[in-house]
Amino acid sequence: MTMNGSDDADHRHHDEHALSEWLAQHPVMRWPEDLTVDRSAVWGAIDRRAPARSRPPGRWAWSALALAAAAGLVWMGLLRTHAPGPRTPRPSAAGPAGTLRPASPVAIGPVAQVHMTGLNSGWILTDADAVLRTVSGGQHWQTVTPPGLVHVPASTPVRMAVDGRRDVWVAKDVPHQAVTIYHTTNAGRTWSSSRVAPIAFGGGGVQIVFASPEVGWLEVLTAGNASPSAALYGTTNGGATWQELTTSTATTPSHLPFGGLLTFASPARGWVVGSPRAAGQVPWQYYLATTADGGRTWTRSTLATPPSLAHVYAPNLTLLPVQSLPAGPALLGVVYHTASGTTELVVYRQPQPTGAWRVQGRLRVSAAQTALRAGSPLLSFSSANNGWAVLGGALYRTTDGGQRWERTYQNSAVTQWTAIHFTSSRTGWAMAAGGPLWDTVDGGRVWTQATR
């Protein structure tokens, strides 16, 4: 609808007032809280929907209703674009223990790795080395496995890395042979391949991570060796060629520690956590190291242990992978298992790339709260404030960066989880060892089995 002159502005003022009152009485029409909408664009869409005509005096109330209806149409269109359709949060009376909702999961077999890149889009790698993609929040999966990735049970460790929604790399490690890297730039429609060779060891597993579509790293571990070692390779052209950066067998202090869990926030800045078990070293001595030059040199970092946990011996510690947030701090979780049976997660925060790690918050679970065979501790942050932790067989949530925690879900399925990944304050995924994939759309209170 087109309006002219000062009369137009007056009508627009009255219409907006009426529209605001109408929306307040009809909550279903409110904008999604995670969606930013340009109100002027909505008015423009409304104007384009209605034919240009003059407005008779005293008819502004009918116009307000027309505006509300048009706004509803615009809102529904936006919601279809940004929300997961059938995966929207459903009302639930779930208490602190949460709810496991029955479902009809997609049959794709055990999941080995999951990478969700948004509310609806993501990738999984199955135990059978099949690569699958979803654009429907896990309701449907499309097989996009690289043609040369032939599964050989128990002999070819395969790992996957994802950057954005279209770039995916899959690394296949065969003992005493070159590692093959498969890469797609168009969401799996076509794949290219490259090889990292020669290497005199391998078969102990691989890790592959990318900080951008061009810059990435490949870590290759030994197998069946009394003194395990690792080599780190880098690429600056999307994986077309690879260069050895460092090995854990080097004699300089700045070499790569024994291969651990890698995280890179940028082409230069990265971390590795793990435990060196080479001959002559203290068994299970956990470590944290940082690189500022893309993985060529590494510097050991220290953590200030809370005084109440200073007595915990190294074998009773678990370091979780560093959480790197876009344009935000780095977060690290360390789990302490005490002699009294309690388990405590300490969240450390590194605000600056070269700054010290400081205690951000703690989560303590007593022996009475710990489920039998509680499984592995896990940690995932979707933002600097919103985080989730699996500890003692239950899922906990924080909304203040780890200072306070609330138990949101506890079920026997949690003890089988090997990874959790939250992409927003409401949407998250959990992977079970050799089993299914679970998802939540309400921040972790209700979980649905997505695959079987």
N, C-alpha and C positions, 0 to 999 in steps of 0.2 A: 504494500500500500504506500502510495506516495503522498506526502503532505508538503504544503508550501507555506513560507513566511513564518511569522511569529506564532501564528495559529498552530502550525505544525509542531513547533517545540512545546507548546502548551499541551497539545494532545499527547505528544510522546511522553511528557512528564506524567500525565494522568494515567496513561496506559502502562507505563513501567510500574507505577504505584499499585495499580490493580493486579498486574501480572505477579509482582512480588508477593502480594497477599494471597493470590490464588495458589502459587507454588508452595507457600508456607502451609497451606491447608491440604496439600496433596504431595506428601513426601516422595512418592514414587517418581515425581518429576524433577527432583533435585539433581544437580550435576554430580557425577562421580567425584569423590574427594581427591582422586589422584589424576583428574583430568583438568587441564587448564583450557578455558574457553574464552575467546575474545567476544565479549558481549556485543560489540559493534558488528561483528560478523554475523551474529544471530539476527540482529535487526535487519542487516542486509539481506539475509536469506528470507526473512519474513516478507520484506518489501518485494522481493523477486517473486514470491509465491502468489501474492495478491495482485489483481489488476489495478492499474492506476485509476483512481476515481476520487472525487471530492467526498469529504466526510460531513454528513449533515450534523448540525449542532445537536448536542445532547445524546449522541450515539456512542460516546467513548466507552461505555460499559460493554456494549456488544463487541467493540473493537478489541477490548482487553481479553475477552473470551477467545476471540479469533487469534490474538497474539499467543495466548496460552496454548491453544491447540497447535499452532505452527511451531512454537518452541518445543512442544512435545515431539513433533515429527523430527525436528532438527536434533533434539537430544537422543532420540532412539537411533537415528542414523550414526551419530557420534559413538553411541554405546556399542553398536554393532562393530564399529571399526576398532575400538580400543579395549573392549571387554571380551571375555572368553565364551560368551554365549551360555551353553549349558554348564560351564564351570563357575558361574557366579556364586558367591557365598549363599548358602541356604540357611534359614533359621534353624538354630539348634539349642537344645537345653543342656548342652554338654557342660559338665562340671569340671573340676580340676583334673580329673582323670581323662577327659576328652572322650571322643566317640570314634569308633571304627564303622564307617558306613558301608553297607553292602553295595556291590556294584557288579557290572559285567565287564571285567577287564579284557583288554585286547591280548590275544594269545601270541606272544612273540618269544617266549623262552626266557631263561635267566638273563639278567642285565648285569654287565660288567662295568659300565661307565655311563654317566648321564651329564649332559651340558645343556641347560635351559638358557636361552638367550633373550627371553622376553616372557610376557604373560602367556602367549600361546605357542611360541616357536621354540624348538629345541631338538636335541640329538641324543641318541643312545647308541652304545656299542654293546652287543650281546656277548654272552660267553661263547657263542659259536662264531664270533668275529663278523657278525653282520652289522652294518651301519644303517640306522633308521632315522627318519626325520618326521617331525610333526609340526603342523601349523594350526592345529586345533586344540592345543593344550593337552595333548595326549589322548584325545578321543579317537584319533586315527593316526596310523603310522605308515610311512612309505619307505620301502626298502631302497637304499641308494648305495649299496655296497660297491667299493671299487672292484672292477672286473678281475684284477690280479690278486685280490685278497682271498686266497683259498685257505680255509680253516683246516689245520692239522692239530688234533686234540693234544693238549698238554706239552706242546713242543715249541710253539711260536707265541711268545708274549706280545700282545698287541695293545697299544694305547692310542688315545685320541685327544686332539686339541681343537678348540673352536675359538674363532675370533669373529665377532659379529654374527650375522645370520646366514652368510653365504660361504665363508672360508672355513674349511675343515681339513685337518691333517690326520692321517692314521699311520702309525709307525709299527712295522712288523719286524721282530727281532728273532733271527735264527742263530743258534749257537755256532760260533766260529765262522760266521758268514757276514756279509754286509747287511746293514739294516735298510729296509726298503721304506720309503716315505711316499704315501699317496696324498695328493692335494686336489681339492676342488675349489673353484672360485665362483661357482654358479649353483650352490646348494645341492650338489651331487648329481647334476645332469651329466657332467663329464669329469674325468679325473686325469691328472698327470702323475708321474712317478719319478723319484730320484733315489739314489743309493748313497749311503755313508760307508765308504770303504777305503782302504782295508782296515779291519780291526782284528786284533789277535785274541780278543775275548768277547764275551757277550753271552746271551742266553739267560742272564740273571734278571732280566727285566729292562724296560725302557720307560722313560718319561719324556713327554714332548709338550712344550708350552710355547705360546706366542703372545707377545705384547702388542703386536700390530699385524696387519696382513703381510708385512715384509719381514719383520724381525722375530726370530724364534730360536729355541734351544732344544737340543736333544741330549739326554743323559743315558748312557749305556752302562749297565752293571755287569760284573762277572757272575759266573755260576760255578758252584762246586769248588771254590777256592778257599783255603784256610785263611788267607788274607784278602778279603774282598776289596775290590777297587772299582773305580768308575772313570769314565771319560765324558767330558762335556763338549758338545759341538754347537756351533752357532751358524745361523743363516741370516742374510740381509736382503734376500731376493725371494722370499716366500717359500723357501725350501728347494729351489732349483739346484743350488750348490750349498755345501756345508764345509765348515772349517773347524778343526780341533782348537778349542780355546784353552783347556787345561785338563789335567788328570789328577786323580787322588793319590797317585804314586810319585808325584813330583816331590823334590826335596826342599823346595822353598816354602817359607811360612805362609805365603799367600796362595798356595795351591788350593784346589777344591778339596774340602773335607770329604771323608768317605761318603759316597753318594747318598743323598737324602731327598727330602721332599722339596721341590723347587716352587718358587713363586716369583713372578716378575711383574712390577708395576709399570715399567717403561723400558725402552730399549737399553737403558743403562742400569737401572736400579732393580736389585733382586735379592732374594733370601734363600737359604737352604737350612733345613733342620734335619737332624738325624742322630745316629750313634756310631762312632767309629769303632770297629771291632778288629782292626788290623793287629798283627802280632806286636807285642810290647806296649799296647795301649790298655788302659783300664776298661774292662768290659762294660758295655752299656753306659758309657760316659756320654750323656747327651750334649749336643752343641747347637749353636745358632751362629750362622755366618752371613755376612752381607757383602754384596758387590756393588760398586758404583761405576764400573766400566764394562758392563754387559757380560760379566761372567769370566773375564780373563784373570782377575785377581780377587781374592776373598779375604775378609777381615772377620776374626772371631768377635762376637758380641757377648756381653755379660748381662745377666738378669739379676735384679735385686730380689732375693727370696724373702718373703715375709718372715719376720722373726719366729712366729708360731709354727712355721713349716721348715725351719732351718735344719731340723734333725732328720728330715726325710732323705734316705739314701738314694743315690742315682738310679738303681734298678727300679725304684718305685715312682719314677717320673715318666710322664708321657708328654712330649711336645707335639702339638698339632700344627698343621701347615699355617704359615703366615697368611692372614686375610688382608688383601690390598684393596682398598676402596677407591673408586675413581675420584680424583681431586680431593682425597681425604686422607686420614691417617692410616697407618698400618697397625693391625691388631694381631696378637699372638696369644694362644691359649696354652697353658701348662697345667697338667693334671697331677696332683700329689695324692698318693695312696699312703695313708699313715698306718702305723702299727696298731692303732686302736680300732681300725676298720672303717674310718671315715674316708671319704673321697672329696677333694676340694679342687675346683677349677679356679685358677687365677688368670685373669685377662690382663695382658700388658698392652700398652699403647705407645706407639712411636709417632709423635705429631710431625716431626721433620725428618727428611731422608737421612740425615746424619745425626739425629738427636738420640738421646738415651731412651731406653724402654722403661716406662713407669707403670706401676700397678694401677689399673683402671677400675677393677672390681673383682669380687670373689663370689663363688657359689659353693657352698658346703653341703654335702649330703652325708647323713649319718649312716652307720651300719644298718640300723633298723629300717631306713628308707631305701636301701639299695636292694634291688631285685636280684634273685638268684641268677647267676651267670649273666651279669648285667650288660655284657657286650662292650664295644669300643666307645670311648668318649669321642664326641664329634662337636664341631663348632661351625656356624655359618652366620655372617652378618650381611644384610642387604643394604645397610647404611651405617653411618657412624653411631647411630642410636639403637637401631633395631637389630637384634641378634637372637640366635637360638642355640641351645647346647643340649646334647644328649649326654646324660651323666646318671649313673646308677640305675639304668633301665627306664628312665623317664626323660621327657622333653621339657625343657625350661625356656622361658622367653624373657628378654630384657628390652626395655624401651628407652633406657638411659645410658646405653653404651657399656653395660655390664655391671653397673653399681648395684642394682637390685634385680632379682630374678623371681619369676612366678612359674610354678609347675603348670603346664597347660595340657599335657597328654601323657598317659602311661598305659601301655598295652604290651602283651608278650611280643608283639611284632617289633617293638622298639629295640629289644635285645638283639635282634638280627640285623639291624641297620648298620651299614658300613659307610654311608655317606649321606649328608643332607645338603641341600642347596636351595636357598631362598632368593628369589628374584625381586621381591617387593615385600612390603609390610604384611601382605596377606597370602601371597602365592609362594609355595615351597614344594620341594620334592625330596623323597627319601628312597634310598636304594638298599635292598637287602642282599646279603652275600648269597650268590648263586640262586637268587630268587626274584621276586617281583619288584616293581616300581610303584611307590605310593605318592599321592599328591594331596595338597591341602589348598583351599582358597579362602580360609578365614584365619590365617596366622598360626595354624597348628593345633586347633582344638578338634577339628573333624578331619579325618583322613580317609581317602578312598583308594582302593587298589586300582592302579591304572593298567598294569600288565600282569600276565601270568605265563 
